[in-house]
Amino acid sequence: MLIYNLDDILDIMNTQMTIPGEIPEHLVFIPTGCKICYYLINHPQQGQCHYFQINANISGKHPDKTAMEYILRQYSTKPF
């Protein structure tokens, strides 16, 4: 798994690097039609941070709160 650093984020912002949501290895498609993008960034002060992007389905709806909590628990090693 690629772990991004701040230089990578600057490259993404300057369109010199592909955004994580366009890389198939970062994506999970769920049956409701939503797309989830998961990636890690090494921040100098905070350390390794987990990022999620959950896109709406074709009708413009995101998963409800219960579904989003379930999705996040699948990636989490700590309770939230």
Backbone as CSV, one residue per row, in Angstrom:
resi,resn,N_x,N_y,N_z,CA_x,CA_y,CA_z,C_x,C_y,C_z
1,MET,0.846,-1.173,0.000,0.000,0.000,0.000,0.893,1.238,0.000
2,LEU,0.566,2.172,-0.843,1.287,3.434,-0.904,0.848,4.330,0.251
3,ILE,1.806,4.870,0.978,1.512,5.829,2.043,2.020,7.176,1.569
4,TYR,1.121,8.137,1.461,1.460,9.453,0.942,2.152,10.300,2.001
5,ASN,3.004,11.217,1.543,3.597,12.202,2.437,3.176,13.592,1.957
6,LEU,3.592,14.627,2.647,3.145,15.978,2.293,3.608,16.400,0.898
7,ASP,4.787,15.956,0.461,5.236,16.261,-0.903,4.285,15.652,-1.930
8,ASP,3.812,14.436,-1.659,2.840,13.806,-2.551,1.554,14.624,-2.618
9,ILE,1.095,15.107,-1.469,-0.144,15.894,-1.434,0.019,17.165,-2.260
10,LEU,1.166,17.814,-2.156,1.424,18.999,-2.979,1.433,18.642,-4.464
11,ASP,2.036,17.502,-4.815,2.018,17.056,-6.211,0.601,16.790,-6.691
12,ILE,-0.231,16.205,-5.845,-1.635,15.959,-6.204,-2.349,17.290,-6.419
13,MET,-2.128,18.243,-5.515,-2.779,19.552,-5.633,-2.346,20.282,-6.910
14,ASN,-1.125,20.043,-7.362,-0.602,20.684,-8.573,-0.790,19.817,-9.816
15,THR,-1.636,18.812,-9.707,-1.956,17.862,-10.784,-0.719,17.186,-11.379
16,GLN,0.303,16.989,-10.562,1.501,16.281,-11.002,1.463,14.815,-10.572
17,MET,0.430,14.452,-9.817,0.291,13.081,-9.331,-1.193,12.734,-9.315
18,THR,-1.512,11.485,-9.588,-2.903,11.023,-9.607,-3.492,11.042,-8.199
19,ILE,-4.751,11.489,-8.085,-5.411,11.494,-6.778,-5.748,10.064,-6.370
20,PRO,-5.753,9.781,-5.053,-6.024,8.411,-4.595,-7.339,7.840,-5.120
21,GLY,-8.378,8.668,-5.252,-9.679,8.195,-5.702,-9.718,7.730,-7.142
22,GLU,-8.645,7.965,-7.895,-8.582,7.509,-9.284,-7.710,6.257,-9.441
23,ILE,-7.218,5.730,-8.318,-6.360,4.547,-8.354,-7.186,3.343,-7.897
24,PRO,-7.423,2.380,-8.780,-8.302,1.254,-8.442,-7.924,0.515,-7.155
25,GLU,-6.638,0.432,-6.847,-6.206,-0.281,-5.643,-6.666,0.408,-4.357
26,HIS,-7.050,1.674,-4.439,-7.507,2.418,-3.266,-9.028,2.362,-3.100
27,LEU,-9.736,1.754,-4.032,-11.195,1.846,-4.045,-11.873,0.554,-3.624
28,VAL,-13.014,0.739,-2.967,-13.914,-0.361,-2.630,-15.296,0.071,-3.099
29,PHE,-15.953,-0.769,-3.882,-17.308,-0.481,-4.331,-18.266,-1.306,-3.478
30,ILE,-19.295,-0.654,-2.946,-20.269,-1.377,-2.128,-21.578,-1.488,-2.902
31,PRO,-22.386,-2.503,-2.601,-23.575,-2.796,-3.402,-24.587,-1.656,-3.519
32,THR,-24.538,-0.675,-2.640,-25.490,0.433,-2.741,-25.101,1.419,-3.830
33,GLY,-23.968,1.188,-4.502,-23.526,2.067,-5.570,-22.524,3.111,-5.115
34,CYS,-22.178,3.108,-3.848,-21.212,4.075,-3.330,-19.791,3.581,-3.586
35,LYS,-18.879,4.530,-3.605,-17.463,4.235,-3.796,-16.712,4.760,-2.585
36,ILE,-15.851,3.921,-1.999,-15.065,4.310,-0.836,-13.601,4.328,-1.236
37,CYS,-12.926,5.429,-0.918,-11.496,5.531,-1.154,-10.806,5.613,0.204
38,TYR,-9.805,4.773,0.414,-9.079,4.716,1.679,-7.589,4.847,1.389
39,TYR,-6.918,5.738,2.124,-5.479,5.889,1.947,-4.858,6.441,3.223
40,LEU,-3.529,6.362,3.306,-2.779,6.824,4.472,-1.864,7.974,4.078
41,ILE,-1.689,8.906,5.012,-0.753,10.019,4.811,0.127,10.125,6.044
42,ASN,1.433,10.242,5.827,2.371,10.493,6.923,2.490,11.995,7.132
43,HIS,1.935,12.497,8.234,2.049,13.906,8.589,3.227,14.081,9.536
44,PRO,4.030,15.133,9.348,5.184,15.321,10.229,4.806,15.432,11.710
45,GLN,3.729,16.141,12.047,3.348,16.330,13.443,2.415,15.242,13.976
46,GLN,1.454,14.782,13.167,0.453,13.829,13.643,0.823,12.373,13.401
47,GLY,1.836,12.110,12.626,2.178,10.738,12.290,1.292,10.220,11.173
48,GLN,1.087,8.913,11.127,0.304,8.303,10.061,-1.188,8.495,10.293
49,CYS,-1.865,9.120,9.336,-3.300,9.401,9.435,-4.057,8.617,8.360
50,HIS,-5.230,8.115,8.726,-6.095,7.364,7.822,-7.122,8.324,7.232
51,TYR,-7.339,8.233,5.929,-8.317,9.084,5.256,-9.324,8.218,4.516
52,PHE,-10.577,8.637,4.577,-11.661,7.982,3.856,-12.378,9.024,3.024
53,GLN,-12.758,8.628,1.842,-13.641,9.439,1.019,-14.778,8.519,0.614
54,ILE,-15.986,8.855,1.024,-17.156,8.038,0.690,-18.041,8.871,-0.230
55,ASN,-18.119,8.456,-1.490,-18.893,9.190,-2.482,-20.346,8.749,-2.482
56,ALA,-21.196,9.668,-2.864,-22.624,9.365,-2.994,-22.836,8.400,-4.165
57,ASN,-23.970,7.672,-4.121,-24.289,6.785,-5.236,-24.856,7.604,-6.396
58,ILE,-25.273,6.942,-7.451,-25.727,7.644,-8.656,-26.942,8.542,-8.410
59,SER,-27.748,8.214,-7.392,-28.916,9.055,-7.086,-28.564,10.192,-6.125
60,GLY,-27.282,10.301,-5.759,-26.842,11.408,-4.906,-26.925,11.132,-3.413
61,LYS,-27.189,9.889,-3.027,-27.337,9.558,-1.607,-26.096,8.872,-1.065
62,HIS,-25.682,9.296,0.132,-24.608,8.625,0.857,-25.219,7.514,1.717
63,PRO,-24.380,6.578,2.147,-24.898,5.577,3.088,-25.382,6.290,4.355
64,ASP,-26.355,5.722,5.048,-26.831,6.336,6.286,-25.766,6.205,7.374
65,LYS,-26.006,6.834,8.518,-25.019,6.873,9.597,-24.616,5.465,10.056
66,THR,-25.582,4.576,10.197,-25.296,3.215,10.639,-24.378,2.505,9.647
67,ALA,-24.653,2.656,8.370,-23.822,2.014,7.342,-22.414,2.610,7.340
68,MET,-22.303,3.928,7.494,-20.984,4.564,7.516,-20.175,4.103,8.729
69,GLU,-20.825,3.979,9.878,-20.129,3.495,11.067,-19.655,2.057,10.858
70,TYR,-20.473,1.242,10.225,-20.086,-0.145,9.937,-18.860,-0.169,9.023
71,ILE,-18.884,0.633,7.975,-17.763,0.688,7.030,-16.482,1.096,7.763
72,LEU,-16.541,2.125,8.582,-15.357,2.595,9.297,-14.838,1.552,10.281
73,ARG,-15.743,0.822,10.923,-15.312,-0.236,11.857,-14.534,-1.338,11.138
74,GLN,-14.823,-1.580,9.882,-14.123,-2.627,9.147,-12.650,-2.283,8.941
75,TYR,-12.335,-0.994,8.965,-10.955,-0.549,8.784,-10.251,-0.234,10.106
76,SER,-10.996,-0.115,11.169,-10.458,0.362,12.435,-9.948,-0.778,13.305
77,THR,-8.838,-0.507,13.990,-8.341,-1.459,14.984,-8.711,-1.006,16.389
78,LYS,-9.259,0.205,16.504,-9.672,0.759,17.788,-11.165,1.083,17.733
79,PRO,-11.895,0.884,18.831,-13.318,1.282,18.823,-13.449,2.797,18.732
80,PHE,-14.519,3.259,18.131,-14.752,4.712,18.067,-16.102,5.042,18.608
